[in-house]
Amino acid sequence: MANTSALEVRNAVKVYGVKPNDVIALNDVSISVENNEFFTLLGPSGCGKTTLLRMIAGFETITQGSIRLFGENIENLPANKRPVNTVFQQYALFPHMTVLQNAAFGLTMLGKSDKEANSVAGRMLEMVQLGGFADRKPGQLSGGQQQRVALARALAPSPKLLLLDEPLSALDLKLRHSMRVELKQIQEEMGITFIFVTHDQEEALTMSDRMAVMSNGELQQIGTGKEIYEQPGNRFVADFIGETNLLSATVESVKGSHATCVIGNNTRLECVVSDAIEAGSSAHISIRPERISLAKSTVSSAGQDTLTGVVSRYVYLGTDTQCKLLLDDGTKINCRVQNAHGSTTDLAVGERASIHIDQGAARLLVN
């Protein structure tokens, strides 16, 4: 990946309304996106991700902060002067135009000749696998095909930056999965920087080189999918990305990057800790369900890194089995056991089980 930054957003603030009734949609958000990177803004509805995208596109003004594209300040440029294109959730195709005319529209508006515009648009339609649909009207296409036309239209002018605002949310599940692969492949082939907005964690993990997790108008964490999943920076990120067990804990001692914590009825766990925290502090432990293994047990006491409890729910899901347990101290915990050779998947509701946590899987979250 190139070292040149495609986009720099610094200390961005967006406020709607006037005091005392103003609404802070973005609060001091800074991101840096590398050239040719597939970067995702991820978070629940109302977290500010679409507001940030619209500010980059020029559809929203920035209250405070700066936006630089390849080193050039663009926050005061009107939307039509920015070398940026946007693919929206709604396709916004012209129903009276053919697919080719729709794909060529942006180039025509830039003053390109019909011959040149149609030639480039034709290549884009081939790239999105719609080369044989050039003469059709949008109403003759499926939703997925219309989305591809919108993508081809956005790519045709070769923008420096392509913004995608939840473009797959209106598609059915199977088509969404297919389009994820195609979008990533197109981004790599075109060498254009993509900024993708979604609330779907699986989409973000599937396509992104890196992602920014947002909540309540604030940036929570930036990293690769693996970094964010394996090393969540706080409770929100741990809970929002995938499944996790969040256990209330008291820090007993801290030594370097590890801490001994007490949960429930005096059960001790060794945890990985990345932020400064003192003994006696209250915190939470995050443990991913797939990092827990089970075994039948008749022992009523828990040892270091081993908990015991009773199976309260047991669901076979084919590739793995989901198990819910009620620990001896009343804590509820979920685990997912892979249905591989040698794994323990024959527990029944009401049976006692011992729970072993993989080394390094218990992470202490300060915030």
Residue pairs with C-beta under 8 A, 6 or more apart in sequence:
1 34
1 35
1 36
1 37
1 209
2 34
2 35
2 36
3 34
4 34
4 35
4 70
5 32
5 33
5 34
5 35
5 68
5 70
5 71
6 33
6 34
6 35
6 36
6 37
6 69
6 70
6 160
6 161
6 193
7 31
7 32
7 33
7 56
7 67
7 68
7 69
7 161
7 193
7 195
8 31
8 32
8 33
8 66
8 67
8 68
9 29
9 30
9 31
9 32
9 52
9 55
9 56
9 65
9 66
9 67
9 68
10 30
10 65
10 66
10 67
10 68
11 28
11 29
11 30
11 64
11 65
11 66
12 26
12 28
12 29
12 30
12 52
12 55
12 62
12 64
12 65
12 66
12 67
13 24
13 26
13 27
13 28
13 29
13 62
13 63
13 64
13 65
14 24
14 25
14 26
14 48
14 51
14 52
14 55
14 60
14 62
14 63
14 217
15 22
15 23
15 24
15 25
15 63
16 22
16 23
16 25
17 23
24 217
25 48
25 51
25 217
26 48
26 51
26 52
26 55
26 217
27 48
27 216
27 217
27 218
28 65
28 218
29 48
29 52
29 65
29 214
29 217
29 218
29 219
30 65
30 219
31 39
31 52
31 212
31 219
31 222
33 39
33 193
33 195
34 193
34 209
35 70
35 193
36 191
36 192
36 193
37 193
37 194
37 209
37 210
38 184
38 187
38 194
38 196
38 207
38 208
38 209
39 193
39 194
39 195
39 196
39 208
39 209
39 210
39 211
39 212
40 195
40 196
40 197
40 198
40 203
40 204
40 207
40 208
40 210
40 211
40 212
41 49
41 52
41 53
41 195
41 196
41 197
41 198
41 211
41 212
41 214
42 49
42 198
42 199
42 201
42 204
42 211
42 212
42 213
42 214
43 49
43 199
43 213
43 214
43 215
43 220
43 240
44 199
44 215
44 240
45 199
46 216
47 214
47 215
47 216
47 217
48 214
48 216
48 217
48 218
49 197
49 199
49 214
50 165
50 166
50 197
51 60
51 217
52 214
53 86
53 163
53 165
53 195
53 197
54 60
55 61
55 62
55 67
55 75
56 67
56 84
56 161
56 163
56 195
57 79
57 82
57 84
57 86
57 163
58 74
58 77
58 78
58 79
58 80
58 81
58 82
58 84
59 79
59 86
62 75
65 75
66 73
66 75
67 73
67 74
67 75
68 74
69 82
69 83
69 84
69 160
69 161
70 160
74 82
83 159
83 160
83 161
84 159
84 160
84 161
84 162
84 163
85 106
85 154
85 155
85 157
85 159
85 161
85 162
85 163
86 154
86 162
86 163
86 164
86 165
87 147
87 150
87 151
87 154
87 162
87 163
87 164
87 165
87 167
88 150
88 165
88 167
89 165
89 166
89 167
89 169
89 170
90 170
91 138
91 146
91 147
91 149
91 150
92 150
93 102
93 138
93 146
93 149
93 150
93 153
94 101
94 102
94 105
94 138
95 137
95 138
95 139
96 137
97 105
97 137
97 138
98 134
98 135
98 136
98 137
99 125
99 130
99 133
99 134
99 135
99 136
99 137
99 138
99 141
99 149
100 118
100 121
100 122
100 125
100 134
100 135
102 138
102 149
102 153
103 121
103 122
103 124
103 125
103 149
103 152
103 153
103 156
104 114
104 117
104 118
104 120
104 121
104 153
104 156
105 153
106 153
106 154
106 156
106 157
107 116
107 117
107 120
107 121
107 156
107 157
108 114
108 117
110 157
112 120
117 156
120 156
121 152
121 153
121 156
122 131
122 134
124 152
124 153
124 155
124 156
125 131
125 133
125 134
125 149
125 152
127 152
127 155
127 186
127 189
127 190
128 148
128 149
128 151
128 152
128 182
128 186
129 148
129 182
130 145
130 148
130 149
130 152
133 141
133 145
138 146
138 149
141 149
143 170
143 171
143 172
143 175
144 171
144 175
144 178
144 179
147 167
147 168
147 170
147 171
147 179
148 182
150 167
151 167
151 183
151 186
154 162
155 162
155 186
155 190
155 192
158 192
159 192
160 192
160 193
161 192
161 193
161 195
162 187
162 192
162 193
162 194
162 195
163 194
163 195
163 197
164 183
164 194
164 195
164 196
164 197
165 197
166 197
166 198
166 199
168 176
168 179
168 180
168 183
168 198
168 200
168 203
169 198
169 200
171 179
176 203
180 203
180 206
180 207
181 206
183 194
183 196
183 207
184 206
184 207
187 194
196 203
196 204
196 207
196 208
198 204
201 240
201 241
201 242
204 211
204 225
205 225
205 229
205 241
208 224
208 225
209 224
210 222
210 223
210 224
211 222
211 223
211 224
211 225
211 228
212 219
212 221
212 222
213 219
213 220
213 221
213 222
213 228
213 236
213 237
213 240
213 241
214 220
215 236
215 240
220 233
220 234
220 236
220 237
221 228
221 232
221 233
221 234
221 237
223 231
228 237
228 241
229 241
229 242
229 288
231 274
231 363
232 238
232 241
232 244
232 286
232 363
232 365
233 274
233 365
233 367
234 365
234 366
234 367
235 246
235 284
235 286
235 365
235 367
238 244
238 246
238 286
238 363
238 365
239 246
242 288
243 288
243 289
243 334
243 336
244 286
244 287
244 288
244 289
245 285
245 286
245 287
245 288
245 289
245 292
245 333
245 334
246 284
246 285
246 286
246 365
247 263
247 264
247 284
247 285
247 287
247 331
247 333
248 263
248 282
248 284
249 261
249 262
249 263
249 269
249 271
249 282
249 283
249 284
249 285
249 364
250 261
250 262
250 263
250 280
250 281
250 282
250 283
251 259
251 260
251 261
251 277
251 278
251 279
251 280
251 281
251 282
251 283
251 364
252 259
252 260
252 261
252 262
252 268
252 279
253 259
253 260
253 279
254 260
254 273
254 277
254 278
254 279
257 272
257 273
257 274
258 270
258 271
258 272
258 273
259 270
259 271
259 273
259 277
259 364
260 268
260 269
260 270
260 271
261 268
261 269
261 270
261 271
261 283
261 285
261 362
261 364
262 268
262 269
263 269
263 285
263 329
263 331
264 327
264 328
264 329
264 330
264 331
265 328
265 329
265 330
267 302
267 307
267 327
267 329
268 304
269 285
269 304
269 305
269 357
269 362
270 304
270 305
270 362
271 285
271 362
271 363
271 364
272 360
272 362
272 363
272 364
273 363
273 364
273 366
274 363
275 366
275 367
276 366
277 283
277 364
277 366
281 366
283 364
283 365
283 366
284 364
284 365
285 362
285 363
285 364
285 365
286 362
286 363
286 365
287 333
287 357
287 361
287 362
287 363
288 361
289 322
289 334
289 335
289 336
290 320
290 335
290 336
290 338
291 357
291 358
291 361
292 333
292 335
292 336
292 355
292 356
292 357
292 358
292 361
293 335
293 337
293 343
293 344
293 355
293 356
293 358
294 323
294 335
294 337
294 344
294 347
294 353
294 354
294 355
294 356
295 344
295 353
295 354
295 356
296 344
296 347
296 351
296 352
296 353
296 354
297 308
297 352
297 353
297 354
298 352
299 308
299 352
299 354
300 308
300 328
300 352
301 308
302 308
302 328
305 356
305 357
305 359
305 362
306 354
306 355
306 356
306 357
307 327
307 328
307 333
307 354
307 355
307 357
308 327
308 328
308 352
308 353
308 354
308 355
309 325
309 326
309 327
309 328
309 331
309 333
309 352
309 353
309 355
310 325
310 326
310 350
310 351
310 352
310 353
311 323
311 324
311 325
311 347
311 348
311 349
311 350
311 351
311 352
311 353
312 324
312 325
312 326
312 332
312 349
313 322
313 323
313 324
313 349
314 321
314 322
314 323
314 324
314 347
314 348
314 349
315 321
315 322
315 323
316 339
316 345
318 339
319 338
319 339
320 336
320 337
320 338
320 339
321 336
321 337
321 339
321 345
322 334
322 335
322 336
323 334
323 335
323 336
323 337
323 347
323 353
324 332
324 333
324 334
325 332
325 333
325 334
325 335
325 353
325 355
326 332
327 333
327 355
333 355
335 355
337 343
337 344
337 345
339 345
347 353
